[in-house]
């Protein structure tokens, strides 16, 4: 992944003394044209979108401050949330799928999650500069916190949510948020279905280094990374954490013969060692020159549908979703497929054929065009991107709130019935943080026992860490 830049850390937050890092254009006096971006260091995608949005807003002449919501949570709870989420994805992905599905059906998180986010409201409000003109969230939890502050009349500045994914979980849509900015018509429709009122299709943001290149630059990129000159290359990514069935996918890519696998493991050094032991020749850890790798590759194979997919679209690289992680990985794969910008390969038997079409066939050409078109503007004009919309709202406001306090969504009976399930899911999540309950290398441990009890619909469920089949990933919520 590309370097994401610094994010304000609020762990030392004390009463009203905190002030965030400020990024101010040179030779511009202080003004009310200030935007605050609230992200979260959960993986790298939310921070990556925030960093690029910050760069563009600063270039347009605004002052920008950036916060990490996890640092606002009291008592270092943010670190526990981040580590718990990571452990779930690595050790018990089936449990994460169940949490994701239950909160999706309920239209949002349970009581425990709401209480946790409520604890951040006053702390974040005290951190916001007095001259804040607009606040942008790139993380669902931040949208909930900011929406509540807006509804209660404590935050006068308009709030925008930048939907960083192609699929929109109901947690993304918070009452009190003035505007939701969507990448494409597909996530825009999902946001409206979840209750968002003012939804604007603005397209994605990506570092300008991600761009199509000609043959000489492509050859130079391959030489720089020591890659084959002429063989087709499939760039396999799994986010900054290197999660999902990456080893199996890499072997599938190698064995199908459609392309040579080129794997980026993020910060997962153990995964990199395992792949090299499997005989995968081209393996990288954390990569600062991700644009260069994309310039060298012929197709991107991804499992989460986040920022890296958008960067591939900007680089003119066709994208395939395969071996997707549970939850947002599956829903993003479905949304990308519906939008026509990425192929979703559900069956390993289809891998060679689909990759061949993407690398050398008309399907690849069509997907390259569709991906690049995301960055070519929208019906409101070629310059109406997320940064332009944000700058305009900061300078002019949005008018009345899109949702008044009296218009808060009421809890449906189904949501109330799921409250206990969601609370239990959160308990499993929290429990995953402690090594005493985490799955161990020698056996499933207590975490698996908890999971057996949690799997109410399938008491005989026997999957545990790292052993989900391709079929299990492909079915997801469409099973």
KELOKE-896705 format. One record per residue (C-alpha): residue in one letter; z, y, x; residue number from 1. Coordinates in steps of 0.02 Angstrom, whole numbers, plus 50000, padded with zeros to 5 digits. Layout:
% KELOKE-896705
[A [Z Y X] NUM];
...
% end
This chain:
% KELOKE-896705
[X [50000 50000 50000] 1];
[X [49972 50178 50060] 2];
[X [50116 50283 50124] 3];
[X [50203 50355 49970] 4];
[X [50292 50505 50043] 5];
[X [50475 50550 50024] 6];
[X [50573 50546 49862] 7];
[X [50731 50646 49827] 8];
[X [50886 50537 49839] 9];
[X [51028 50586 49725] 10];
[X [51160 50461 49779] 11];
[X [51268 50604 49843] 12];
[X [51260 50691 49675] 13];
[X [51419 50790 49648] 14];
[X [51442 50898 49495] 15];
[X [51314 51040 49497] 16];
[X [51292 51053 49686] 17];
[X [51134 50946 49698] 18];
[X [50968 51027 49726] 19];
[X [50810 50923 49754] 20];
[X [50681 50933 49891] 21];
[X [50557 51069 49849] 22];
[X [50373 51067 49887] 23];
[X [50312 51247 49875] 24];
[X [50136 51311 49907] 25];
[X [50130 51433 50054] 26];
[X [50127 51621 50021] 27];
[X [50174 51598 49839] 28];
[X [50332 51685 49775] 29];
[X [50456 51584 49672] 30];
[X [50409 51576 49489] 31];
[X [50439 51480 49330] 32];
[X [50285 51375 49367] 33];
[X [50391 51230 49426] 34];
[X [50366 51047 49382] 35];
[X [50496 50911 49406] 36];
[X [50436 50731 49422] 37];
[X [50557 50589 49387] 38];
[X [50506 50419 49453] 39];
[X [50596 50260 49505] 40];
[X [50588 50156 49665] 41];
[X [50557 49993 49572] 42];
[X [50416 49921 49675] 43];
[X [50297 50056 49737] 44];
[X [50183 50093 49589] 45];
[X [50289 50220 49495] 46];
[X [50327 50316 49655] 47];
[X [50145 50305 49709] 48];
[X [50084 50385 49549] 49];
[X [50220 50518 49565] 50];
[X [50171 50557 49744] 51];
[X [49988 50582 49703] 52];
[X [50029 50685 49548] 53];
[X [50143 50792 49657] 54];
[X [50006 50819 49785] 55];
[X [49884 50878 49652] 56];
[X [50008 50992 49566] 57];
[X [50054 51075 49731] 58];
[X [49868 51098 49768] 59];
[X [49851 51186 49601] 60];
[X [49986 51311 49650] 61];
[X [50144 51243 49568] 62];
[X [50314 51210 49643] 63];
[X [50360 51025 49628] 64];
[X [50526 50934 49641] 65];
[X [50537 50744 49633] 66];
[X [50686 50635 49586] 67];
[X [50720 50449 49587] 68];
[X [50804 50400 49423] 69];
[X [50892 50252 49506] 70];
[X [50985 50374 49618] 71];
[X [51048 50469 49466] 72];
[X [51134 50318 49390] 73];
[X [51321 50319 49428] 74];
[X [51416 50204 49544] 75];
[X [51261 50144 49637] 76];
[X [51202 50054 49482] 77];
[X [51023 50100 49523] 78];
[X [51026 49986 49673] 79];
[X [51092 49844 49565] 80];
[X [50954 49872 49437] 81];
[X [50820 49872 49571] 82];
[X [50888 49719 49661] 83];
[X [50916 49626 49498] 84];
[X [50738 49659 49442] 85];
[X [50673 49599 49610] 86];
[X [50776 49440 49603] 87];
[X [50718 49402 49427] 88];
[X [50535 49415 49476] 89];
[X [50560 49306 49630] 90];
[X [50687 49177 49571] 91];
[X [50675 49170 49381] 92];
[X [50510 49244 49321] 93];
[X [50524 49149 49157] 94];
[X [50685 49246 49120] 95];
[X [50597 49411 49153] 96];
[X [50459 49358 49032] 97];
[X [50590 49325 48899] 98];
[X [50674 49493 48927] 99];
[X [50506 49581 48922] 100];
[X [50453 49493 48762] 101];
[X [50618 49519 48672] 102];
[X [50623 49705 48709] 103];
[X [50440 49720 48663] 104];
[X [50472 49644 48491] 105];
[X [50627 49752 48468] 106];
[X [50534 49912 48511] 107];
[X [50644 49951 48659] 108];
[X [50798 49902 48758] 109];
[X [50966 49842 48694] 110];
[X [51135 49926 48687] 111];
[X [51176 49892 48870] 112];
[X [51014 49972 48930] 113];
[X [51037 50122 48816] 114];
[X [51216 50146 48878] 115];
[X [51158 50137 49058] 116];
[X [51024 50268 49031] 117];
[X [51143 50381 48934] 118];
[X [51254 50385 49088] 119];
[X [51114 50471 49184] 120];
[X [51080 50610 49059] 121];
[X [51207 50742 49114] 122];
[X [51184 50701 49297] 123];
[X [50996 50725 49286] 124];
[X [51013 50882 49179] 125];
[X [51127 50963 49310] 126];
[X [51001 50922 49445] 127];
[X [50853 51008 49361] 128];
[X [50818 51183 49428] 129];
[X [50850 51322 49302] 130];
[X [50668 51379 49309] 131];
[X [50592 51208 49272] 132];
[X [50433 51234 49173] 133];
[X [50395 51051 49133] 134];
[X [50462 50879 49175] 135];
[X [50351 50726 49202] 136];
[X [50412 50546 49196] 137];
[X [50319 50405 49281] 138];
[X [50449 50273 49233] 139];
[X [50500 50211 49058] 140];
[X [50687 50232 49087] 141];
[X [50661 50411 49143] 142];
[X [50563 50446 48984] 143];
[X [50710 50384 48881] 144];
[X [50834 50495 48973] 145];
[X [50724 50649 48964] 146];
[X [50676 50618 48783] 147];
[X [50859 50612 48732] 148];
[X [50894 50775 48824] 149];
[X [50746 50856 48737] 150];
[X [50795 50794 48565] 151];
[X [50974 50852 48584] 152];
[X [50917 51027 48631] 153];
[X [50990 51018 48806] 154];
[X [50821 51024 48893] 155];
[X [50711 51173 48845] 156];
[X [50564 51125 48957] 157];
[X [50428 51012 48885] 158];
[X [50429 50830 48939] 159];
[X [50275 50726 48979] 160];
[X [50263 50540 49011] 161];
[X [50125 50484 49126] 162];
[X [50086 50305 49076] 163];
[X [50052 50222 49243] 164];
[X [49993 50055 49173] 165];
[X [49851 49997 49061] 166];
[X [49972 49910 48942] 167];
[X [50110 50008 48858] 168];
[X [50276 49924 48827] 169];
[X [50374 50009 48686] 170];
[X [50503 50065 48815] 171];
[X [50371 50187 48878] 172];
[X [50368 50280 48712] 173];
[X [50527 50383 48693] 174];
[X [50571 50500 48551] 175];
[X [50579 50678 48613] 176];
[X [50438 50664 48739] 177];
[X [50311 50800 48699] 178];
[X [50153 50724 48773] 179];
[X [50100 50552 48833] 180];
[X [49961 50550 48962] 181];
[X [49858 50389 48962] 182];
[X [49737 50315 49087] 183];
[X [49612 50253 48957] 184];
[X [49583 50236 48771] 185];
[X [49661 50061 48770] 186];
[X [49835 50114 48830] 187];
[X [49819 50272 48724] 188];
[X [49797 50164 48568] 189];
[X [49946 50057 48618] 190];
[X [50053 50212 48642] 191];
[X [50007 50278 48470] 192];
[X [50045 50109 48393] 193];
[X [50217 50116 48474] 194];
[X [50253 50284 48393] 195];
[X [50191 50415 48517] 196];
[X [50117 50567 48430] 197];
[X [50030 50680 48556] 198];
[X [49933 50558 48667] 199];
[X [49799 50624 48784] 200];
[X [49676 50519 48883] 201];
[X [49672 50597 49056] 202];
[X [49623 50457 49173] 203];
[X [49718 50394 49327] 204];
[X [49767 50477 49489] 205];
[X [49734 50397 49658] 206];
[X [49743 50454 49838] 207];
[X [49573 50530 49883] 208];
[X [49558 50409 50028] 209];
[X [49515 50278 49898] 210];
[X [49329 50309 49874] 211];
[X [49165 50212 49885] 212];
[X [49094 50200 50061] 213];
[X [48925 50159 50136] 214];
[X [48885 50006 50242] 215];
[X [48927 50083 50413] 216];
[X [49104 50131 50359] 217];
[X [49127 49961 50280] 218];
[X [49076 49876 50443] 219];
[X [49193 49988 50541] 220];
[X [49338 49943 50427] 221];
[X [49305 49758 50453] 222];
[X [49299 49779 50640] 223];
[X [49460 49880 50639] 224];
[X [49554 49740 50551] 225];
[X [49471 49598 50647] 226];
[X [49384 49530 50492] 227];
[X [49222 49428 50480] 228];
[X [49066 49537 50486] 229];
[X [48968 49456 50346] 230];
[X [49077 49336 50247] 231];
[X [49129 49391 50072] 232];
[X [49311 49444 50071] 233];
[X [49434 49433 49926] 234];
[X [49579 49554 49951] 235];
[X [49735 49475 49872] 236];
[X [49879 49592 49835] 237];
[X [50049 49563 49755] 238];
[X [50133 49733 49758] 239];
[X [50257 49800 49883] 240];
[X [50373 49651 49854] 241];
[X [50242 49514 49870] 242];
[X [50296 49425 49710] 243];
[X [50210 49294 49604] 244];
[X [50121 49130 49648] 245];
[X [50035 49212 49796] 246];
[X [50032 49056 49906] 247];
[X [49945 48953 49772] 248];
[X [49821 49092 49734] 249];
[X [49779 49111 49918] 250];
[X [49747 48925 49932] 251];
[X [49641 48929 49774] 252];
[X [49537 49070 49846] 253];
[X [49512 48977 50009] 254];
[X [49473 48810 49928] 255];
[X [49351 48874 49796] 256];
[X [49236 48939 49933] 257];
[X [49184 49099 49845] 258];
[X [49267 49215 49971] 259];
[X [49381 49219 50122] 260];
[X [49558 49268 50068] 261];
[X [49629 49426 50144] 262];
[X [49812 49436 50090] 263];
[X [49931 49584 50089] 264];
[X [50113 49529 50070] 265];
[X [50196 49700 50061] 266];
[X [50372 49691 50131] 267];
[X [50389 49504 50100] 268];
[X [50392 49438 50278] 269];
[X [50439 49263 50222] 270];
[X [50282 49253 50117] 271];
[X [50175 49308 50264] 272];
[X [50249 49171 50373] 273];
[X [50219 49041 50237] 274];
[X [50038 49091 50216] 275];
[X [50005 49081 50402] 276];
[X [50085 48909 50402] 277];
[X [49966 48862 50260] 278];
[X [49819 48905 50372] 279];
[X [49773 49070 50288] 280];
[X [49696 49167 50432] 281];
[X [49698 49348 50374] 282];
[X [49875 49395 50322] 283];
[X [49955 49567 50326] 284];
[X [50127 49634 50285] 285];
[X [50153 49816 50237] 286];
[X [49989 49909 50263] 287];
[X [49974 50098 50283] 288];
[X [49784 50094 50285] 289];
[X [49758 50012 50116] 290];
[X [49599 50114 50087] 291];
[X [49526 50035 50244] 292];
[X [49562 49859 50182] 293];
[X [49480 49899 50015] 294];
[X [49328 49969 50104] 295];
[X [49316 49805 50200] 296];
[X [49334 49692 50047] 297];
[X [49210 49633 49916] 298];
[X [49331 49602 49772] 299];
[X [49515 49634 49735] 300];
[X [49622 49494 49663] 301];
[X [49785 49559 49590] 302];
[X [49930 49495 49485] 303];
[X [50019 49647 49411] 304];
[X [49887 49774 49357] 305];
[X [49975 49925 49429] 306];
[X [49932 50061 49553] 307];
[X [49832 49950 49671] 308];
[X [49708 49909 49532] 309];
[X [49680 50095 49501] 310];
[X [49653 50124 49686] 311];
[X [49524 49985 49687] 312];
[X [49433 50066 49541] 313];
[X [49428 50230 49638] 314];
[X [49359 50137 49790] 315];
[X [49220 50058 49688] 316];
[X [49293 49883 49711] 317];
[X [49279 49755 49570] 318];
[X [49446 49684 49514] 319];
[X [49502 49513 49452] 320];
[X [49672 49472 49377] 321];
[X [49730 49296 49424] 322];
[X [49899 49208 49438] 323];
[X [49980 49356 49350] 324];
[X [50167 49384 49354] 325];
[X [50257 49376 49186] 326];
[X [50287 49526 49075] 327];
[X [50186 49678 49125] 328];
[X [50073 49574 49238] 329];
[X [50006 49477 49089] 330];
[X [49996 49623 48969] 331];
[X [49908 49730 49100] 332];
[X [49783 49590 49132] 333];
[X [49744 49582 48946] 334];
[X [49726 49771 48931] 335];
[X [49616 49784 49087] 336];
[X [49507 49646 49019] 337];
[X [49495 49732 48849] 338];
[X [49446 49895 48933] 339];
[X [49308 49806 49030] 340];
[X [49369 49863 49200] 341];
[X [49439 49698 49268] 342];
[X [49404 49514 49239] 343];
[X [49552 49407 49185] 344];
[X [49535 49232 49259] 345];
[X [49650 49117 49161] 346];
[X [49586 48949 49223] 347];
[X [49574 48901 49408] 348];
[X [49412 48811 49367] 349];
[X [49334 48981 49328] 350];
[X [49385 49060 49492] 351];
[X [49230 49024 49597] 352];
[X [49107 49070 49461] 353];
[X [49190 49234 49411] 354];
[X [49218 49290 49590] 355];
[X [49036 49254 49628] 356];
[X [48983 49362 49481] 357];
[X [49096 49503 49537] 358];
[X [49042 49498 49719] 359];
[X [48854 49478 49700] 360];
[X [48810 49481 49515] 361];
[X [48782 49610 49378] 362];
[X [48960 49588 49316] 363];
[X [49022 49665 49477] 364];
[X [48904 49812 49461] 365];
[X [48959 49845 49283] 366];
[X [49143 49838 49329] 367];
[X [49119 49953 49477] 368];
[X [49037 50080 49362] 369];
[X [49174 50061 49231] 370];
[X [49311 50082 49361] 371];
[X [49233 50236 49439] 372];
[X [49204 50311 49266] 373];
[X [49393 50320 49243] 374];
[X [49396 50458 49373] 375];
[X [49244 50551 49308] 376];
[X [49337 50649 49173] 377];
[X [49359 50628 48988] 378];
[X [49291 50704 48827] 379];
[X [49397 50860 48855] 380];
[X [49304 50902 49014] 381];
[X [49285 50841 49194] 382];
[X [49439 50932 49257] 383];
[X [49562 50877 49123] 384];
[X [49656 50754 49231] 385];
[X [49845 50719 49225] 386];
[X [49886 50858 49350] 387];
[X [49782 50986 49255] 388];
[X [49861 50938 49089] 389];
[X [50034 50950 49168] 390];
[X [49998 51119 49248] 391];
[X [49931 51187 49084] 392];
[X [50084 51130 48988] 393];
[X [50200 51202 49121] 394];
[X [50115 51371 49107] 395];
[X [50089 51379 48919] 396];
[X [50210 51256 48840] 397];
[X [50170 51130 48704] 398];
[X [50226 51214 48544] 399];
[X [50350 51124 48430] 400];
[X [50426 50959 48483] 401];
[X [50322 50808 48438] 402];
[X [50478 50725 48370] 403];
[X [50625 50818 48294] 404];
[X [50800 50744 48306] 405];
[X [50792 50693 48124] 406];
[X [50633 50596 48160] 407];
[X [50712 50473 48281] 408];
[X [50644 50300 48250] 409];
[X [50765 50196 48149] 410];
[X [50814 50026 48212] 411];
[X [50718 49892 48118] 412];
[X [50813 49739 48056] 413];
[X [50716 49634 48181] 414];
[X [50775 49749 48320] 415];
[X [50956 49731 48265] 416];
[X [50939 49542 48260] 417];
[X [50872 49547 48437] 418];
[X [51012 49657 48503] 419];
[X [51119 49508 48554] 420];
[X [50971 49423 48637] 421];
[X [50929 49581 48734] 422];
[X [51110 49605 48787] 423];
[X [51114 49426 48850] 424];
[X [50952 49457 48943] 425];
[X [51028 49608 49027] 426];
[X [51179 49503 49074] 427];
[X [51063 49375 49155] 428];
[X [50977 49518 49245] 429];
[X [51141 49585 49311] 430];
[X [51198 49411 49358] 431];
[X [51042 49385 49462] 432];
[X [51103 49521 49580] 433];
[X [51248 49418 49644] 434];
[X [51211 49280 49768] 435];
[X [51342 49172 49684] 436];
[X [51228 49147 49533] 437];
[X [51058 49164 49616] 438];
[X [50942 49017 49637] 439];
[X [50958 48944 49812] 440];
[X [50835 48862 49926] 441];
[X [50920 48693 49902] 442];
[X [50922 48692 49713] 443];
[X [50913 48793 49553] 444];
[X [51099 48832 49552] 445];
[X [51196 48922 49416] 446];
[X [51053 49042 49378] 447];
[X [50950 48897 49314] 448];
[X [51095 48835 49208] 449];
[X [51111 49007 49128] 450];
[X [50925 49007 49099] 451];
[X [50931 48839 49011] 452];
[X [51056 48908 48888] 453];
[X [50956 49070 48869] 454];
[X [50792 48982 48830] 455];
[X [50832 48968 48644] 456];
[X [50656 48925 48590] 457];
[X [50632 48787 48717] 458];
[X [50796 48700 48767] 459];
[X [50700 48579 48876] 460];
[X [50624 48718 48980] 461];
[X [50622 48662 49161] 462];
[X [50533 48798 49259] 463];
[X [50630 48890 49391] 464];
[X [50602 49002 49541] 465];
[X [50426 49003 49607] 466];
[X [50368 48849 49513] 467];
[X [50277 48918 49362] 468];
[X [50106 48842 49341] 469];
[X [49946 48942 49325] 470];
[X [49941 48891 49143] 471];
[X [50116 48961 49117] 472];
[X [50065 49129 49187] 473];
[X [49902 49134 49092] 474];
[X [49975 49100 48921] 475];
[X [50104 49241 48920] 476];
[X [50126 49328 48755] 477];
[X [49960 49259 48693] 478];
[X [50024 49080 48689] 479];
% end
